[in-house]
Amino acid sequence: MNINKYLLLSLVLLMGFGPLQTLSQPIKAHANAGVPTATWLWNTSTIAAQGNEILSFAGNNQVKQIYLQVNKDIPFNTYKTFIQKATEKGIEIHALDGSPQWVSSKGSAYSKEFFNWVGNYQKSASQTQRFTGIHLDIEPYLYSGWNSKFKNTVLAYQNIINHAAITSEQLGLTFGIDIPFWFDEIAYSNTYGKGNLANWAIKTTSFTTIMAYRDQAAGGNGIIELVRNEVQYASSLGKPIVIGVETGKSEEANLVSFYEEGAAHMYSQLSLVKSAYPQPDVTFAIHHLHSWMIMAP
């Protein structure tokens, strides 16, 4: 495995998480053969002025979960209004956060600040205004220590995830994380035992979202093959698994995203993936909400 290739790819994708443009596209329902059940919403400020449009699109496209990045500058009441409306549509909102810096020496402080915010918010909100899950996107391979202090960085990552799992349970929230499709090739041997990070992550969380960012279902570099091990791990552990795909423009390669091909092609490929993995606990997520909303038919 060429780790540097995956680091570059992940960095390019991470850099695409900037502010969303105005959501001015008409509300539409795609020919959703794959039935994605989750999506990421990175620009939390849009839930104030454009919350109704976001939720209309999500409802029309059978979204059941939105991973909503926590922005501490946004008032609690804005979240309450948005989550209340989402609840009425049967859409769960999961509190999203995390960065490569979470595996640094200061990582526990970032984690503590996030969970303190979530805990305080939950106390202030009614049942129908609360988050129903935690979702972390840490990407430790983008931290400098991944190359210079690999074993220590992997252990720091596992410590953060393990602590987050415990804290999420204490808050009564489901706990999910994003991992790249190649974590099944990353071995660890430390206080958590021996194995590969994909299996460990699936075992430790409520559910795991695999960043299987490819625009074809079949073939050796297609989605079906890339997630095969993760689907097997999840099945053996009795855990749900979510297959994530990309819709934003990527500078890395056309094969990364469905941006060039459009929605019809994406859904045809997701239908093939679903045929390969028909289990009800295998679902999909679209990265990310805004690029999906403005995606070509």
Backbone torsions as a table, in degrees:
resi	resn	phi	psi	omega
1	MET	NA	133.4	176.9
2	ASN	-91.4	96.0	-176.7
3	ILE	-61.8	-41.6	-177.0
4	ASN	-59.2	-35.2	177.8
5	LYS	-62.3	-43.1	-179.0
6	TYR	-71.3	-33.0	176.9
7	LEU	-63.3	-44.6	179.5
8	LEU	-63.2	-44.3	178.7
9	LEU	-59.5	-46.3	-177.5
10	SER	-65.9	-36.8	-180.0
11	LEU	-66.1	-41.7	178.2
12	VAL	-60.0	-44.6	-179.7
13	LEU	-66.1	-39.5	-179.1
14	LEU	-63.3	-38.4	-179.2
15	MET	-67.3	-15.2	179.1
16	GLY	-85.0	5.7	-175.7
17	PHE	-89.9	21.0	-176.5
18	GLY	-69.1	-174.2	-177.2
19	PRO	-57.8	140.6	177.9
20	LEU	-76.8	148.3	173.0
21	GLN	-75.1	169.8	177.7
22	THR	-60.1	132.6	-178.3
23	LEU	-82.4	82.9	-173.0
24	SER	-103.2	1.5	-178.7
25	GLN	-75.6	150.8	178.4
26	PRO	-66.3	149.8	176.4
27	ILE	-67.3	135.2	-178.6
28	LYS	-149.8	160.2	173.5
29	ALA	-115.3	124.2	179.3
30	HIS	-78.7	164.4	174.5
31	ALA	-74.2	80.6	-163.9
32	ASN	-87.1	76.3	-178.1
33	ALA	-69.6	-34.5	-176.4
34	GLY	-82.3	-14.4	-179.0
35	VAL	50.2	69.2	173.0
36	PRO	-61.0	146.6	-177.4
37	THR	-118.4	1.9	-179.2
38	ALA	-150.3	159.6	174.0
39	THR	-156.0	157.9	178.1
40	TRP	-96.7	138.2	173.2
41	LEU	-123.4	105.8	-172.7
42	TRP	-88.5	-35.6	-178.0
43	ASN	-93.7	91.4	-173.4
44	THR	-65.8	-23.8	-178.3
45	SER	-61.5	-21.8	-178.7
46	THR	-71.4	-15.6	-177.5
47	ILE	-72.1	-17.3	179.7
48	ALA	-76.0	-58.4	-175.0
49	ALA	-86.3	-24.5	-171.8
50	GLN	-126.1	20.8	-178.6
51	GLY	-59.2	-40.7	-179.3
52	ASN	-64.3	-41.3	-180.0
53	GLU	-66.0	-42.5	179.0
54	ILE	-59.3	-47.6	-176.3
55	LEU	-72.3	-31.0	175.5
56	SER	-64.9	-45.1	177.6
57	PHE	-62.0	-45.7	-179.7
58	ALA	-61.0	-44.3	179.6
59	GLY	-64.8	-41.3	179.6
60	ASN	-65.7	-23.9	-175.9
61	ASN	-111.2	22.4	169.9
62	GLN	60.9	31.4	175.1
63	VAL	-75.2	132.4	179.0
64	LYS	-109.8	-18.7	179.8
65	GLN	-139.4	136.0	170.9
66	ILE	-118.4	123.6	173.9
67	TYR	-86.2	103.7	-172.9
68	LEU	-102.4	116.2	-178.8
69	GLN	-64.3	134.6	179.0
70	VAL	-77.0	123.7	173.7
71	ASN	-118.2	108.9	-173.5
72	LYS	-69.4	-11.8	178.4
73	ASP	-82.0	-11.4	-179.6
74	ILE	-90.7	130.9	-176.6
75	PRO	-61.8	149.9	176.9
76	PHE	-52.5	-41.0	-175.1
77	ASN	-61.6	-30.2	177.8
78	THR	-66.6	-43.2	176.0
79	TYR	-63.4	-43.4	-177.3
80	LYS	-59.1	-44.8	179.9
81	THR	-62.4	-45.7	-177.8
82	PHE	-66.7	-46.9	-177.2
83	ILE	-67.9	-35.5	176.6
84	GLN	-59.6	-46.0	179.3
85	LYS	-66.4	-37.2	177.9
86	ALA	-64.8	-42.6	178.8
87	THR	-58.5	-41.2	179.7
88	GLU	-64.4	-24.0	177.7
89	LYS	-95.0	2.2	-179.8
90	GLY	77.6	23.7	-179.2
91	ILE	-107.4	125.6	176.8
92	GLU	-84.5	143.5	175.8
93	ILE	-114.2	123.4	178.9
94	HIS	-107.6	136.2	-179.7
95	ALA	-74.8	118.6	-174.2
96	LEU	-106.6	134.9	173.9
97	ASP	-164.1	-177.0	178.7
98	GLY	120.0	151.8	176.0
99	SER	-161.4	165.5	177.4
100	PRO	-56.6	-26.9	-179.4
101	GLN	-67.6	-12.9	178.7
102	TRP	-67.6	-16.3	176.9
103	VAL	-99.2	6.9	175.6
104	SER	-79.5	-179.7	179.9
105	SER	-64.2	-20.9	179.0
106	LYS	-99.1	7.4	-173.7
107	GLY	-59.6	-37.8	-178.7
108	SER	-64.4	-29.8	178.2
109	ALA	-68.2	-39.8	177.7
110	TYR	-63.6	-43.9	-179.9
111	SER	-63.2	-44.8	-179.2
112	LYS	-62.4	-41.7	179.9
113	GLU	-62.7	-42.9	179.4
114	PHE	-62.9	-49.6	-177.3
115	PHE	-69.0	-31.7	174.4
116	ASN	-63.4	-41.9	178.7
117	TRP	-62.8	-47.3	-179.3
118	VAL	-61.5	-44.4	179.8
119	GLY	-60.8	-43.4	179.3
120	ASN	-66.7	-39.2	178.0
121	TYR	-63.5	-47.5	-177.7
122	GLN	-58.1	-38.5	179.5
123	LYS	-65.5	-31.0	-175.6
124	SER	-85.8	-14.3	-171.7
125	ALA	-103.1	154.3	173.5
126	SER	-77.2	171.1	-176.5
127	GLN	-55.9	-41.4	-176.0
128	THR	-84.2	-1.0	178.7
129	GLN	-108.6	4.7	-173.7
130	ARG	-94.4	153.8	168.8
131	PHE	-63.9	148.3	177.0
132	THR	-108.3	-5.7	179.9
133	GLY	-158.4	167.0	172.6
134	ILE	-112.2	139.4	177.8
135	HIS	-136.7	120.5	-178.3
136	LEU	-111.2	135.9	175.4
137	ASP	-125.6	88.9	-171.0
138	ILE	-94.6	-40.5	179.0
139	GLU	52.0	65.4	-175.1
140	PRO	-64.1	-21.8	-179.3
141	TYR	-69.5	-10.7	174.7
142	LEU	-91.0	-4.4	177.0
143	TYR	-84.8	141.9	-175.6
144	SER	-57.8	-32.6	-178.3
145	GLY	-67.4	-15.2	178.0
146	TRP	-59.5	-34.4	178.8
147	ASN	-92.5	-41.5	-173.8
148	SER	-84.3	-31.7	-179.2
149	LYS	-138.3	65.3	-170.3
150	PHE	-58.0	-52.9	-176.3
151	LYS	-61.7	-41.7	179.1
152	ASN	-65.8	-37.9	-179.4
153	THR	-69.2	-41.1	177.1
154	VAL	-61.8	-43.8	179.1
155	LEU	-63.5	-41.6	178.1
156	ALA	-61.4	-40.2	177.4
157	TYR	-62.4	-46.4	179.8
158	GLN	-64.1	-37.8	177.9
159	ASN	-62.4	-44.0	179.5
160	ILE	-63.3	-45.7	-179.3
161	ILE	-65.0	-42.8	179.9
162	ASN	-62.5	-44.4	178.6
163	HIS	-64.7	-40.2	179.3
164	ALA	-64.1	-37.0	178.1
165	ALA	-62.9	-43.7	180.0
166	ILE	-65.6	-45.1	-178.3
167	THR	-66.5	-39.7	177.8
168	SER	-60.9	-41.9	178.5
169	GLU	-63.2	-39.9	178.2
170	GLN	-63.4	-32.7	178.7
171	LEU	-84.1	-3.6	-179.1
172	GLY	73.1	30.3	-176.3
173	LEU	-117.1	144.5	171.9
174	THR	-68.1	156.9	-174.8
175	PHE	-131.7	118.0	178.5
176	GLY	-126.8	157.0	177.7
177	ILE	-139.2	161.2	171.8
178	ASP	-99.1	135.6	172.9
179	ILE	-136.4	151.2	176.2
180	PRO	-74.3	158.0	-177.3
181	PHE	-63.8	-18.9	-175.6
182	TRP	-93.2	8.3	177.0
183	PHE	-64.9	-19.0	177.2
184	ASP	-71.2	-7.9	177.0
185	GLU	-101.5	0.1	-178.2
186	ILE	-101.7	111.8	-178.3
187	ALA	-90.0	149.0	173.2
188	TYR	-132.4	151.9	174.9
189	SER	-149.8	100.9	-174.7
190	ASN	-159.3	-154.1	-177.4
191	THR	-65.1	-14.6	177.8
192	TYR	-91.7	4.4	-180.0
193	GLY	100.1	-148.2	179.4
194	LYS	-130.2	146.7	177.9
195	GLY	161.6	-158.5	174.9
196	ASN	-116.6	153.8	-171.6
197	LEU	-64.6	-31.7	179.8
198	ALA	-63.8	-49.6	180.0
199	ASN	-61.8	-43.1	-179.9
200	TRP	-62.7	-44.2	-179.0
201	ALA	-61.8	-45.2	-179.3
202	ILE	-63.4	-39.5	179.9
203	LYS	-67.3	-32.3	-171.7
204	THR	-87.5	-21.8	-173.7
205	THR	-107.4	167.8	174.0
206	SER	-70.5	-41.1	174.5
207	PHE	-156.3	158.0	-177.6
208	THR	-127.1	137.7	176.2
209	THR	-104.6	121.2	-178.4
210	ILE	-91.6	121.2	176.8
211	MET	-79.2	84.9	-177.3
212	ALA	-98.2	65.3	-169.6
213	TYR	-80.1	85.3	175.5
214	ARG	-140.6	157.4	-176.0
215	ASP	-107.4	15.1	176.3
216	GLN	-135.5	142.6	179.5
217	ALA	-77.6	-43.8	-170.3
218	ALA	-99.2	172.1	178.3
219	GLY	96.2	166.8	-177.9
220	GLY	-64.0	-25.8	178.2
221	ASN	-109.8	20.9	179.8
222	GLY	-93.7	169.0	-174.2
223	ILE	-60.2	-43.7	-176.0
224	ILE	-56.3	-47.5	-177.4
225	GLU	-73.6	-37.0	-176.0
226	LEU	-65.3	-29.8	-177.3
227	VAL	-103.3	6.0	-173.8
228	ARG	-56.3	-48.2	-178.3
229	ASN	-64.2	-41.9	-178.7
230	GLU	-64.1	-39.7	177.6
231	VAL	-63.2	-40.2	178.5
232	GLN	-66.4	-43.2	177.8
233	TYR	-59.1	-48.4	-177.8
234	ALA	-61.5	-42.0	-179.8
235	SER	-62.0	-43.0	-178.8
236	SER	-68.2	-26.7	-179.4
237	LEU	-94.9	-4.1	-177.9
238	GLY	69.0	33.2	-177.5
239	LYS	-112.0	147.7	172.3
240	PRO	-70.8	154.0	175.4
241	ILE	-135.1	139.1	-178.9
242	VAL	-116.7	130.1	-179.8
243	ILE	-100.1	114.2	-177.8
244	GLY	-94.9	139.1	176.4
245	VAL	-129.4	159.7	-173.3
246	GLU	-104.0	141.3	175.4
247	THR	-123.4	-6.5	180.0
248	GLY	-82.1	159.3	178.3
249	LYS	-68.8	132.5	-179.6
250	SER	-118.6	138.1	176.2
251	GLU	-85.9	-7.3	-175.3
252	GLU	-75.7	-56.0	-178.7
253	ALA	-169.8	151.4	-179.3
254	ASN	-62.5	-27.3	-175.8
255	LEU	-70.6	-11.8	-176.6
256	VAL	-73.9	-38.2	-168.8
257	SER	-127.6	155.8	172.7
258	PHE	-85.0	7.1	-177.2
259	TYR	-53.9	-45.7	-175.7
260	GLU	-73.0	-34.4	-173.0
261	GLU	-85.9	-28.7	179.7
262	GLY	92.0	174.0	-171.3
263	ALA	-66.0	-41.0	-177.0
264	ALA	-60.0	-44.3	178.4
265	HIS	-64.8	-42.3	-179.5
266	MET	-58.4	-47.5	-177.5
267	TYR	-68.2	-31.7	176.3
268	SER	-65.8	-38.0	179.0
269	GLN	-72.3	-39.7	177.0
270	LEU	-63.9	-32.8	176.9
271	SER	-63.8	-38.6	177.4
272	LEU	-66.9	-39.9	177.9
273	VAL	-63.3	-42.9	-179.7
274	LYS	-65.2	-34.1	176.9
275	SER	-65.0	-34.9	178.8
276	ALA	-73.5	-31.3	-178.9
277	TYR	-129.7	76.3	-173.6
278	PRO	-76.9	-2.3	-178.3
279	GLN	-57.6	138.5	-179.2
280	PRO	-63.1	-22.8	180.0
281	ASP	-84.1	1.9	174.2
282	VAL	-103.7	111.1	-176.9
283	THR	-127.7	-172.3	-174.3
284	PHE	-127.3	158.1	171.8
285	ALA	-138.3	143.4	-178.8
286	ILE	-109.3	124.2	174.7
287	HIS	-104.4	120.5	-8.0
288	HIS	-126.7	-179.3	-169.9
289	LEU	-56.4	-49.7	-174.5
290	HIS	-67.1	-44.6	179.4
291	SER	-65.1	-29.8	176.1
292	TRP	-68.7	-41.7	-177.8
293	MET	-62.8	-34.2	-176.1
294	ILE	-101.7	12.2	-176.5
295	MET	-66.8	143.5	177.1
296	ALA	-64.6	148.8	180.0
297	PRO	-60.0	NA	NA
